[in-house]
Amino acid sequence: MNIRATPETIDFEELKGISRRFCEAAGAIRYEDIPDDVIRTVKLFVIDTLGVIGGAAHAPGIPEIGARFARWEKEGSATNLVTKKRLSPPHAALVNGAAAHGLDFDDMHDPARIHSFCVVLPALLAAAEDIGNVGGKKFLLALTVAAEMHARLGFACYNSLGKGWHPTMTLGVLAASLGIGRLLDQDAETLLNTFGLASHQACGSAQSMLDGVLSKRLGAGFAARGAVTAAFLANDGITGPFQPLEGNAGLFKLQERGEVRPDELLDGIGKDWRTRGYSFKPYPCCRCNHSSISLAIRLRDQGLKPDDVESLEIRLPQVNYQTVGQPYDATRDSIVHAQFNAAYSFARALTDGRVDLRTYTRPNIGDADVAALAARIVVKADPNEPATAMGPSHVVVTKKDGSTTEIREIMTPGSPESPMSEEEVFAKFRLCMEFGLGLGADRVEPLIQTVLRLEELGDVRELVALVPSAEL
């Protein structure tokens, strides 16, 4: 689905009570309402996210974040999944959320413009550990509710990223809080307070990704921390805003500037599952790069060599261009800058014929030949594409012999339209665990099998116990 970023005319008087109705809808979904394929999809994203967390064990910033909270807290009721250190639930959610987002290899809902499981899974796992005796079926219900509500918020706030917000954070804290509310068996009023307290923490500028700095990795962690804090404080009787979406200083007016489609929140809820629209990432970088990477690999397969390129133009939809269109500066020696750079990602893919976890590591990001090729690449906004579209990429190559080649892609690799198979998801999980933790398949296979029968667990702490840790 491509959504054009056009201002909407909203009658906010008609929206009064929509926050309450949204929370009531989140509280009404039963496990039996969720189709089997949606449950299966959620399980696969649990596997995918746990793999990415393991893969990020030594990623820049992740050990430092974990070490800081380990110094501040000597015990707690939740677990840093990377080190198995015990922390308070908010801080466990933070460090695990940062790890889940650290490689930029986590899930994406393309039309909703959100990563979700890097927020909702760490938040709900930390909460479930503290609550205790949370069965797998109840956990799956809460996790599915959180992911579904996150996607619906993304559809409603369809151009959040275009306005400079990072909706993974801004909307993720809201969605994850509702999932934790379900774990806590909150009634409708308490769930609304949870949602309101989460909105009080809804933040997240996209400047970290534009500047290519490590704070980008903290975004998902901050959202997960806020969700845990909101839900438990509401459970303790702390009240929150009851119009967090529609109020005069609510999300729709304040952060989204009235540019919203509120019908997306509730239309078809419980029947039309937006959770089916999440994508698995085949490449560990910003989603806005994925179609261009696939074009680079295709051109290489057709015989194009880096030395053949005189100049090259990548045309992307406006929001993608804003996100990954900067010139590549290898002297910055920044992994995040490389992850969020279309020129580097394209140049690396054309040079190597692949993009994988090694692509965004040192010294690869400073490769002189790749940087020279990236310098010959110009990224532009494509006025012919919907501003918020994810998939389209149009590449024009001018060769040194004077000839030109044009190639286009409209489907994003890993999306429901161009999906990864289950075996590819499992293979990605194993590669992440080997990359981050040095573990072979025999060590991690029990974790895959446990997630696939998650509804049978009497306590999801059994799952946490199976997650292997790093020696840091």
C-alpha positions as CSV (number, residue, x, y, z in Angstrom):
1,M,0.0,0.0,0.0
2,N,1.3,3.4,-1.0
3,I,-0.1,6.4,0.9
4,R,0.3,9.9,-0.4
5,A,1.3,12.4,2.3
6,T,-1.5,15.0,1.9
7,P,-2.9,17.1,4.7
8,E,-6.2,15.8,6.1
9,T,-9.1,17.9,7.3
10,I,-10.0,16.5,10.8
11,D,-13.0,17.4,12.9
12,F,-11.5,16.9,16.3
13,E,-14.9,17.3,18.0
14,E,-16.0,14.1,16.2
15,L,-12.9,12.4,17.5
16,K,-13.7,12.8,21.2
17,G,-13.4,9.5,23.0
18,I,-11.3,7.8,20.3
19,S,-8.5,7.1,22.7
20,R,-10.9,5.3,25.0
21,R,-12.4,3.3,22.1
22,F,-9.0,2.3,20.9
23,C,-8.0,1.0,24.4
24,E,-11.4,-0.8,24.7
25,A,-10.7,-2.5,21.3
26,A,-7.2,-3.5,22.5
27,G,-8.8,-5.0,25.7
28,A,-11.5,-6.9,23.8
29,I,-9.4,-9.1,21.5
30,R,-9.3,-12.7,22.6
31,Y,-6.7,-15.3,21.7
32,E,-9.4,-17.2,19.9
33,D,-10.0,-14.2,17.7
34,I,-6.5,-14.3,16.2
35,P,-6.2,-16.4,13.0
36,D,-3.6,-19.2,13.1
37,D,-1.5,-17.6,10.4
38,V,-1.2,-14.4,12.4
39,I,-0.1,-16.3,15.5
40,R,2.5,-18.1,13.4
41,T,3.7,-14.8,12.0
42,V,4.1,-13.4,15.5
43,K,6.1,-16.5,16.6
44,L,8.4,-16.0,13.6
45,F,9.0,-12.4,14.6
46,V,9.8,-13.5,18.1
47,I,12.5,-15.8,16.6
48,D,13.7,-13.1,14.3
49,T,14.0,-10.5,17.1
50,L,15.7,-12.8,19.5
51,G,18.2,-13.6,16.7
52,V,18.9,-9.9,16.1
53,I,19.4,-9.3,19.8
54,G,22.0,-12.0,19.9
55,G,23.6,-10.7,16.7
56,A,24.0,-7.3,18.3
57,A,25.9,-8.6,21.4
58,H,29.1,-6.8,20.4
59,A,27.6,-4.1,18.2
60,P,28.9,-0.6,19.0
61,G,27.0,0.9,21.9
62,I,25.2,-2.3,23.0
63,P,27.8,-3.6,25.5
64,E,28.3,0.0,26.9
65,I,24.5,0.4,27.5
66,G,24.3,-2.9,29.2
67,A,27.3,-2.2,31.4
68,R,26.0,1.2,32.5
69,F,22.8,-0.3,33.9
70,A,24.6,-3.3,35.4
71,R,26.7,-0.8,37.3
72,W,23.7,1.1,38.5
73,E,21.6,-2.0,39.3
74,K,22.9,-5.1,41.0
75,E,19.7,-7.1,40.9
76,G,16.2,-7.0,39.5
77,S,13.2,-9.0,38.4
78,A,14.0,-9.0,34.6
79,T,16.9,-10.0,32.4
80,N,19.4,-8.3,30.0
81,L,19.1,-11.0,27.3
82,V,22.6,-10.3,26.0
83,T,24.5,-10.8,29.3
84,K,21.8,-12.5,31.5
85,K,22.5,-9.7,34.1
86,R,19.4,-9.0,36.3
87,L,17.9,-5.5,36.0
88,S,14.7,-3.7,36.8
89,P,12.0,-4.3,34.2
90,P,12.2,-0.8,32.7
91,H,15.9,-1.0,32.2
92,A,15.9,-4.6,31.0
93,A,13.3,-3.5,28.4
94,L,15.6,-0.6,27.5
95,V,18.8,-2.6,27.0
96,N,17.0,-5.4,25.1
97,G,15.2,-2.9,22.9
98,A,18.4,-1.2,22.0
99,A,20.0,-4.5,21.1
100,A,17.0,-5.5,19.0
101,H,17.3,-2.3,17.1
102,G,21.1,-2.2,17.1
103,L,21.9,-3.9,13.8
104,D,18.9,-2.3,12.0
105,F,18.0,-5.9,11.0
106,D,14.7,-6.0,12.9
107,D,11.2,-6.2,11.4
108,M,9.5,-3.4,9.5
109,H,5.9,-2.6,8.6
110,D,6.5,-0.7,5.4
111,P,3.2,1.2,4.9
112,A,2.9,2.0,8.7
113,R,6.6,3.0,8.7
114,I,7.4,1.3,12.0
115,H,9.7,-1.3,13.5
116,S,7.6,-3.0,16.2
117,F,9.0,-6.1,17.7
118,C,12.2,-4.3,18.8
119,V,9.9,-2.4,21.1
120,V,7.0,-4.7,22.0
121,L,8.9,-7.9,22.6
122,P,11.5,-6.5,25.0
123,A,8.8,-4.5,26.8
124,L,6.5,-7.5,27.2
125,L,9.3,-10.0,28.2
126,A,10.5,-7.7,30.9
127,A,7.0,-7.2,32.2
128,A,6.2,-10.9,32.1
129,E,9.3,-11.8,34.0
130,D,8.3,-9.4,36.8
131,I,4.6,-10.5,36.8
132,G,5.6,-14.2,36.9
133,N,3.7,-17.3,35.7
134,V,2.6,-15.6,32.4
135,G,1.6,-18.5,30.1
136,G,2.7,-18.6,26.5
137,K,-0.8,-18.3,25.1
138,K,-1.5,-15.1,27.2
139,F,1.9,-13.7,26.2
140,L,1.2,-14.3,22.5
141,L,-2.2,-12.6,22.8
142,A,-0.6,-9.5,24.4
143,L,2.2,-9.4,21.9
144,T,-0.2,-9.7,19.0
145,V,-2.4,-6.9,20.4
146,A,0.7,-4.7,20.8
147,A,2.0,-5.3,17.3
148,E,-1.5,-4.9,15.8
149,M,-2.1,-1.6,17.6
150,H,1.4,-0.3,16.6
151,A,0.6,-1.0,12.9
152,R,-2.8,0.7,13.2
153,L,-1.2,3.8,14.9
154,G,1.3,3.9,12.0
155,F,-1.4,3.8,9.4
156,A,-3.3,6.6,11.2
157,C,-0.1,8.7,11.6
158,Y,1.0,7.9,8.1
159,N,3.6,10.7,7.6
160,S,5.1,10.8,11.0
161,L,8.6,10.1,9.7
162,G,8.2,12.7,7.1
163,K,7.6,15.3,9.8
164,G,10.8,14.3,11.6
165,W,9.5,11.8,14.2
166,H,10.7,8.2,14.6
167,P,7.3,6.4,14.8
168,T,9.0,3.3,16.1
169,M,9.5,5.2,19.3
170,T,6.7,7.8,19.3
171,L,4.0,5.2,18.5
172,G,5.8,2.1,19.9
173,V,5.6,3.3,23.5
174,L,1.8,3.6,23.1
175,A,1.3,0.2,21.5
176,A,3.6,-1.7,23.9
177,S,1.9,-0.3,26.9
178,L,-1.4,-1.8,25.7
179,G,0.3,-5.2,25.4
180,I,1.6,-5.0,28.9
181,G,-1.8,-3.8,30.1
182,R,-3.2,-7.1,28.7
183,L,-0.5,-9.1,30.6
184,L,-1.6,-7.3,33.8
185,D,-5.4,-8.0,33.1
186,Q,-6.2,-4.3,33.3
187,D,-9.8,-3.2,33.1
188,A,-10.8,-0.5,30.5
189,E,-10.2,2.4,32.7
190,T,-6.7,1.3,33.9
191,L,-5.8,0.5,30.3
192,L,-6.7,4.0,29.3
193,N,-4.5,5.4,32.1
194,T,-1.7,3.1,30.8
195,F,-2.1,4.5,27.3
196,G,-2.2,8.1,28.6
197,L,0.9,7.6,30.7
198,A,2.6,6.1,27.7
199,S,1.6,9.2,25.6
200,H,3.2,11.4,28.3
201,Q,6.5,9.7,27.2
202,A,5.9,9.6,23.5
203,C,8.9,11.2,21.9
204,G,11.6,10.3,19.4
205,S,13.2,12.6,16.9
206,A,14.5,11.1,13.7
207,Q,17.6,13.3,14.0
208,S,19.7,10.4,15.3
209,M,19.3,8.5,12.1
210,L,19.9,11.6,10.0
211,D,23.1,12.3,11.9
212,G,24.1,8.6,11.9
213,V,24.9,8.3,15.6
214,L,24.6,5.6,18.2
215,S,21.6,7.1,19.9
216,K,19.5,5.8,17.0
217,R,19.9,2.4,18.6
218,L,18.5,3.6,21.9
219,G,15.2,4.7,20.4
220,A,13.4,1.3,20.6
221,G,14.8,0.9,24.1
222,F,13.5,4.2,25.3
223,A,10.0,3.3,24.0
224,A,10.1,-0.1,25.6
225,R,11.2,1.4,28.9
226,G,8.4,4.0,28.8
227,A,5.8,1.3,28.1
228,V,6.8,-0.8,31.1
229,T,6.8,2.3,33.3
230,A,3.4,3.5,32.1
231,A,1.6,0.1,32.6
232,F,2.9,-0.6,36.0
233,L,2.3,2.9,37.3
234,A,-1.2,2.8,36.0
235,N,-1.6,-0.5,37.8
236,D,-0.6,1.3,41.0
237,G,-3.3,3.9,40.5
238,I,-1.5,6.7,38.7
239,T,-3.8,8.4,36.3
240,G,-2.9,9.6,32.8
241,P,-4.4,11.8,30.2
242,F,-7.7,10.4,28.9
243,Q,-7.5,12.1,25.5
244,P,-3.9,11.3,24.5
245,L,-4.7,11.0,20.9
246,E,-7.5,13.6,20.2
247,G,-6.9,16.2,22.9
248,N,-5.7,19.7,22.2
249,A,-2.2,18.7,23.2
250,G,-2.6,15.1,22.1
251,L,-0.6,13.1,19.6
252,F,-2.8,14.0,16.6
253,K,-2.6,17.7,17.0
254,L,0.8,18.1,18.6
255,Q,3.2,15.6,17.0
256,E,1.2,14.9,13.9
257,R,0.0,18.4,13.2
258,G,-3.5,17.2,12.3
259,E,-2.1,15.1,9.4
260,V,-3.8,11.9,10.4
261,R,-6.3,9.2,9.3
262,P,-8.1,8.2,12.5
263,D,-10.4,5.7,10.8
264,E,-7.3,3.5,10.4
265,L,-7.3,2.9,14.2
266,L,-10.6,0.9,14.4
267,D,-11.8,0.0,10.9
268,G,-12.0,-3.8,10.7
269,I,-10.2,-4.3,14.0
270,G,-10.3,-8.0,15.0
271,K,-11.0,-9.0,11.4
272,D,-8.5,-7.3,9.2
273,W,-5.1,-8.0,10.7
274,R,-2.5,-5.3,10.0
275,T,0.0,-7.7,11.7
276,R,0.0,-9.7,8.4
277,G,1.8,-6.7,6.8
278,Y,5.1,-6.8,8.8
279,S,8.2,-7.6,6.8
280,F,11.4,-9.6,7.7
281,K,14.5,-7.7,6.7
282,P,17.0,-9.5,4.5
283,Y,19.6,-6.8,4.9
284,P,20.9,-5.2,8.1
285,C,20.4,-1.6,7.3
286,C,17.7,1.0,6.9
287,R,14.6,-0.3,5.1
288,C,14.7,2.6,2.7
289,N,17.9,1.1,1.2
290,H,16.5,-2.4,0.5
291,S,15.0,-2.0,-3.0
292,S,18.2,-0.1,-4.2
293,I,20.3,-2.9,-2.8
294,S,18.3,-5.5,-4.7
295,L,18.8,-3.4,-7.9
296,A,22.6,-3.3,-7.3
297,I,22.8,-7.0,-7.0
298,R,20.7,-7.5,-10.1
299,L,22.9,-5.1,-12.1
300,R,26.0,-7.0,-10.9
301,D,24.4,-10.3,-12.0
302,Q,23.8,-8.7,-15.4
303,G,27.6,-7.9,-15.7
304,L,27.9,-4.4,-14.4
305,K,31.2,-3.8,-12.6
306,P,32.1,-0.9,-10.3
307,D,34.8,0.3,-12.7
308,D,32.2,0.5,-15.5
309,V,30.3,3.3,-13.6
310,E,31.0,6.9,-14.6
311,S,28.0,8.2,-12.5
312,L,24.9,6.8,-11.1
313,E,21.6,8.3,-9.9
314,I,19.2,6.7,-7.4
315,R,15.7,8.1,-7.3
316,L,13.7,7.5,-4.2
317,P,10.3,8.6,-2.8
318,Q,10.6,11.8,-0.8
319,V,10.6,10.3,2.8
320,N,13.1,7.6,1.8
321,Y,15.3,10.3,0.2
322,Q,15.2,12.4,3.4
323,T,16.3,9.3,5.4
324,V,19.1,7.8,3.3
325,G,19.9,10.3,0.6
326,Q,22.9,12.1,2.2
327,P,26.3,11.9,0.4
328,Y,28.4,9.1,2.0
329,D,31.3,10.4,4.1
330,A,33.7,7.5,4.8
331,T,35.9,9.7,7.0
332,R,33.2,9.7,9.7
333,D,33.9,6.0,10.3
334,S,30.2,5.7,11.4
335,I,28.4,2.4,11.1
336,V,25.0,4.1,11.6
337,H,25.8,6.6,8.9
338,A,26.6,3.6,6.6
339,Q,23.4,1.8,7.6
340,F,21.4,4.9,6.7
341,N,23.1,5.7,3.4
342,A,21.8,4.6,0.0
343,A,25.0,5.4,-1.9
344,Y,27.2,3.3,0.4
345,S,24.7,0.4,0.5
346,F,24.4,0.4,-3.3
347,A,28.1,0.6,-3.8
348,R,28.8,-2.2,-1.4
349,A,26.2,-4.4,-3.0
350,L,27.5,-3.8,-6.5
351,T,31.0,-4.5,-5.4
352,D,30.4,-7.6,-3.3
353,G,27.2,-9.0,-4.9
354,R,25.7,-9.2,-1.4
355,V,24.8,-7.2,1.7
356,D,25.1,-9.0,5.1
357,L,26.2,-8.4,8.7
358,R,29.8,-7.9,7.6
359,T,28.8,-5.0,5.3
360,Y,28.2,-2.6,8.1
361,T,31.3,-3.3,10.2
362,R,34.8,-1.8,10.4
363,P,37.0,-1.7,8.3
364,N,34.4,-2.4,5.5
365,I,32.6,0.9,5.9
366,G,35.9,2.7,5.2
367,D,36.9,0.7,2.1
368,A,38.5,3.2,-0.3
369,D,37.2,1.6,-3.5
370,V,33.6,1.4,-2.2
371,A,33.8,5.0,-1.0
372,A,35.0,6.1,-4.4
373,L,32.1,4.4,-6.1
374,A,29.7,5.9,-3.5
375,A,31.1,9.4,-4.3
376,R,29.9,8.8,-8.0
377,I,26.4,8.1,-6.8
378,V,23.8,10.9,-6.4
379,V,20.5,10.2,-4.6
380,K,17.5,12.3,-5.5
381,A,13.8,12.6,-4.5
382,D,11.5,11.1,-7.2
383,P,8.5,13.5,-7.7
384,N,6.7,10.7,-9.6
385,E,6.4,8.5,-6.6
386,P,4.1,8.9,-3.5
387,A,6.1,10.7,-0.9
388,T,5.7,8.0,1.8
389,A,6.0,4.9,-0.5
390,M,8.6,2.4,0.7
391,G,9.3,0.1,-2.2
392,P,10.1,2.2,-5.3
393,S,13.7,2.7,-6.4
394,H,14.8,3.9,-9.9
395,V,18.4,3.7,-10.8
396,V,20.1,5.3,-13.8
397,V,23.6,4.2,-14.6
398,T,25.9,6.2,-16.9
399,K,28.8,4.0,-18.0
400,K,32.3,5.2,-18.9
401,D,31.7,4.1,-22.5
402,G,28.8,6.7,-22.6
403,S,25.9,4.2,-22.6
404,T,23.2,4.3,-20.0
405,T,21.1,1.7,-18.2
406,E,17.9,2.2,-16.2
407,I,16.4,-0.2,-13.8
408,R,13.5,0.0,-11.4
409,E,12.1,-1.9,-8.4
410,I,8.7,-1.4,-6.7
411,M,8.6,-4.3,-4.3
412,T,10.7,-4.2,-1.1
413,P,12.6,-7.5,-0.5
414,G,11.2,-9.3,2.6
415,S,7.8,-7.7,2.3
416,P,4.6,-9.7,2.1
417,E,4.7,-9.1,-1.6
418,S,8.2,-10.4,-1.9
419,P,8.5,-12.5,1.3
420,M,11.3,-14.4,3.0
421,S,10.4,-18.1,3.5
422,E,10.3,-19.6,7.0
423,E,13.5,-21.4,6.4
424,E,15.2,-18.1,5.4
425,V,13.9,-16.6,8.6
426,F,15.4,-19.5,10.6
427,A,18.7,-19.2,8.6
428,K,18.9,-15.5,9.4
429,F,18.4,-16.3,13.1
430,R,21.2,-18.8,13.0
431,L,23.5,-16.4,11.2
432,C,22.8,-13.7,13.7
433,M,23.6,-16.0,16.6
434,E,26.8,-17.1,15.0
435,F,27.8,-13.5,14.2
436,G,27.1,-12.1,17.6
437,L,27.6,-15.0,20.0
438,G,29.7,-17.4,18.0
439,L,27.1,-20.2,18.5
440,G,26.4,-23.1,16.1
441,A,23.0,-24.3,15.1
442,D,23.0,-27.0,17.8
443,R,23.1,-24.4,20.5
444,V,20.3,-22.3,19.2
445,E,17.9,-24.8,17.7
446,P,16.1,-25.4,21.0
447,L,15.2,-21.8,21.2
448,I,13.5,-21.9,17.7
449,Q,11.5,-25.0,18.7
450,T,10.4,-23.5,22.0
451,V,9.1,-20.3,20.3
452,L,7.2,-22.4,17.8
453,R,5.3,-24.1,20.6
454,L,5.2,-20.9,22.7
455,E,1.4,-21.4,23.5
456,E,2.3,-24.5,25.4
457,L,4.6,-22.8,27.9
458,G,3.3,-22.4,31.5
459,D,5.6,-19.5,32.1
460,V,7.5,-17.4,29.4
461,R,10.4,-17.2,31.8
462,E,11.2,-20.7,30.4
463,L,11.8,-19.0,27.1
464,V,14.1,-16.3,28.7
465,A,16.1,-19.0,30.3
466,L,16.9,-20.6,26.9
467,V,18.2,-17.4,25.4
468,P,22.0,-17.8,25.1
469,S,24.2,-15.0,26.5
470,A,27.4,-13.4,25.5
471,E,30.7,-13.5,27.4
472,L,31.3,-9.7,27.8
